């Protein structure tokens, strides 16, 4: 009996420690977050036991923040991993930046392919191609200015890949994102420009800048381990110039706002995600299905 009591006195503290294992997420200054059981920390480093990998020691100079996870956030125990795609909605960006060396790839309908690369923790550059029509560039900058507020901005520039199709569009915008990686809303506000025909019966084209702003209002919210609800809505000014068919003389200029509205879901993996939803342009009689694949690496 005495030996049993001694054995229990030895085992009970060990059991208490095992039950009170601290699971944390380490946000890195460069790269994706790391999640694991906290094993040790001192003035030089922090050590985690990574499930399926082993012990990982990280120097403090590489650490941005350490977050203790609640039980329902722990992977493998009914929990979830951090959202790998807070930087973009269906297409438009949030103000949340990529980390240094992180990369984001997106494919829409096998036709639109884009990639974004983090040059540092605030600036990323990217672009893509809409096969076989257009090539576009998308540099972006973002800063966390408060616990739940990111501010940033960027440029979108697209040009035709077809020699006789004189297409061009551009936009300079600012971004504000409120919320977390899991639940946020973003307002993008900017000015656009389009390269268009002069409309005077010639083949001349020129850049015309809008004197009215365009905006997007987007949001995402995580409702389960693998599912996020998303919406992305574009509102922009459209100007129509009317000419007399006989004389090609100017008749009138009509300006009004149009929009493209969308809603759908994002199915999450640890690095990848599938988007499915519907787009509805202003005045359309039916919604257009939207499908995309996203990968962060």
N, C-alpha and C positions, 0 to 999 in steps of 0.2 A: 504493500500500500504506500509506504514511504517513497519507494522508487517511482511509483506511478505519479505521485504528487510532484516530485522533482522533474519528471519528464514533461508534465503538463506546464509547469512553470517555465520550462525552456521553450516549448512549442508555441504557447499562446502568444507571446510577443511576435514570433515569426509569422503566425497566421494573421495577426493584426496588421503587420506591415504589408503582407501580401494583399489583404483586402483593401488596404488604403493606398495602393499603388497610384502614384500621381501621373496621369496621362496628360502630356502637354503638346502644344503646337509651337514650334520655334519658327518665327518669321525671320527670314534671312535678308540681309541687305542686297544680296545677289542670288537669284535663283528662286525655286519654288519652296514653300514651307515644308518643314519636316515634322512628322508626328511620331511620338513614341512614349515609352515609360521613362520618367525622370529617374536616373540612377545615381548621378553625382553632379555637384557643381562646386566650383571654387572660384578664386579671383581671376583665374586664367581661362577657364572653359566650362562647358556644360556637357554632360554625357547622357545620351538616351539609348534605350534598348528599342530598336526598330523591329516591329513584328516581321518575321520572315527574313530579316537581314542580319541583325546582330547589333553590337554596341557601336555607337557613333559618337565621337567627341568633337564638339564644335567650339572653336575659340570665340571669346566674347566679342572681338572686333568684327566678326562676321554676322553677329546677331542684331536684329532690329528690335525684336520684341519676343517675349515668352508668354504664352497664353495657356492657362490651365483649363482643360476641357472638362465639361460636365459629363456625367455618365452617359447621357443620351447622345453625346457627340463623339464618343470613342468608337473608332472603326472596329467592326467585328463584335460589338456589343449593342447592336441596334443603333449605332451612331452613324455619322456621315463624315465624309472627307470635305475639305474646303472646296468651294466652287472654283474650278480651274479656269472659268471664262467670265470674269466680271468686267472685262475690258471692252466687250462689244456685245451688242444686241443682235438682231437678225443681220444687220449690215452696219448700221451707224455705231459710232464709238461712245463709250462713257469717258469720264475724266480720270478714271482709275488707270494708272500707267502700268505697262509691263515692267517686270524687273529686268535688271541687266542680264543679257544673254538669253532671256526667255524668248521663245518664238511662238507665233500664232498662225496657223494655217486654216483657211476656210475654202470649201468647195460648195458652190450652189448649182444644182442641176447639171453638174459636170462641165458647165460652160464658164462660170465665173470662178476663177481661182485667185486667191490673194494670200499674202504672207506679211506679217509684221514682226520686226525684230527689235528687241530692247537694246539700245546702245548704252544706256545707263538706267538708273532707277526712275528717271523722269522723262527721258526722250527715247522715242522709237521711230523707226522709219519702215516704210513698207510700200506695197503696191500690188498690182496684179494685172490680169488680162481677162477680158470678156471675149471669149473665142466666138467668131473670128473678127469681132468688130472694134474693140477698143482696148487701150492700155491706160492704166491709171496709177497715180502715186498718192500715198497717204501718210506723210510725216505727222507726228503727234507729240504733244508734251502734256504732262500732268503732275500736280503736286497735291499732297495731303496737307491741308491747311488747318484742319480741326478734326477731332475724333471721328466725325461722320460726314466730313465735307472734303471733296476733291475739286480743284479748279484746274483748268487746262485749256487746250485749244489745238488747232491743227489746220491742215490744208488738204483739200481734195482737188486733184487735177486729172482730167481724162482727155485723151485724144484718140482720134480714129486710127485704126490699123489699115484701113482700106484707102488707097491713094485717091480715088475719085469721090470719096465720101468725106467731105470737109466738116467733120464733127469735132467740137471741142466744148468742154464745160469745166468750170472751176468754182471753188468756194473757199473762203477763209472764215473760220468759225471759232467761237469760244465755247467752253463746256463748263457746266457745273453739275456735279453728282452728289446727291445727298443719300446717305445710308451706308450699308456695309456691303461686303462681297456677296452676301446671301440675299439681301433685300435692299434695292436702291431705285432711285429715279434720276433721270438725267435730262437736262435742258441744254440743247445745242442751239446757238444763235449765231447767224453769220450772213454774209453777203455773197451772192453768186454772180457768175458771169458765163456767157455762152457765146461761142463763135458761130455766127450765122450769116446767111446771105444778105446783102444790102437790100434786096428786094426791088431793085431798079432795072430788072431785065438783064443783068450782067452776071458774070461768074465770080464777082468780087465777094470776099468774106471779111468780116471784121469782128473783133471782140466787143460785146456790149455788156456793160456792167449794170446790174439791177440797182435801182435806187430804193428798193424796199427789201427788208430783211427776210430771210428764210429761217425756219426753225424746225427742230425735231424735239419731240417729247416722248421719252421712252422709259420703260421700267421693267424690273424683273423681281420675282419673289419666289423663294424656295418653299415648296409645300410638302416635300418628302425627301428621302435620301437621294433619289434619282430624278426628281421632276421639279422643274421651275416653270412658272407661268411668265410669259413675256409679251410685251407690246412695244411697238415702234411706230411712230406717227410723224410723217413729214408734211409740212405746210410751206408752200412756196408760191411766189408771185409769177404769173404767166402773162406776158404781154403779146398781143396779136396786132400786127400792123396790116391794115387793109389798103389795097391799091385798086385803082380803076383798071379793069381788064383791057380796056381799049387804049387808054393813054399811058398806063403805068404810073399815073400820078397818084400822089399820096391822098388818101381819103380820110382815114381815122386810125387812131391807136387806142386799143382797148386793153386795160390792165385789170386783172382780178386774181384772187388767191385760189389755188387748187390744193389738193392734198392726197396723200397715200396713207391709208390706215391699216394696221396689221395687229394680229393677236395669234398666240399659239403657245407651244410648249418647247422646252429644251430638256432632252433626256441626257442626264449626266453620267459620265464615267470619271475615273480618277484623272485622266488627261484629255479624253475626247468627249464629244457631245454631238447629239443629233438634234436639229431644229425642224419642227413641223408647224405650219400655221397657214394663215390665209391673208392675202393682201387685197385691199379694196380701194382702187383709185376713185377719186371724186367723180360721180356721175356714172360709174360702171354699173352694169346690170347684174353682174355676178362677181363673186370673189375668186381670186387667183390662188391656187395652192402654192405653198412655199416649202422647199426641202433643202436642207444644208447639212454638211458635216464639218465639224470643227476639231482641231487638234492643237494642244499646247505641248511644246517640247523644248 
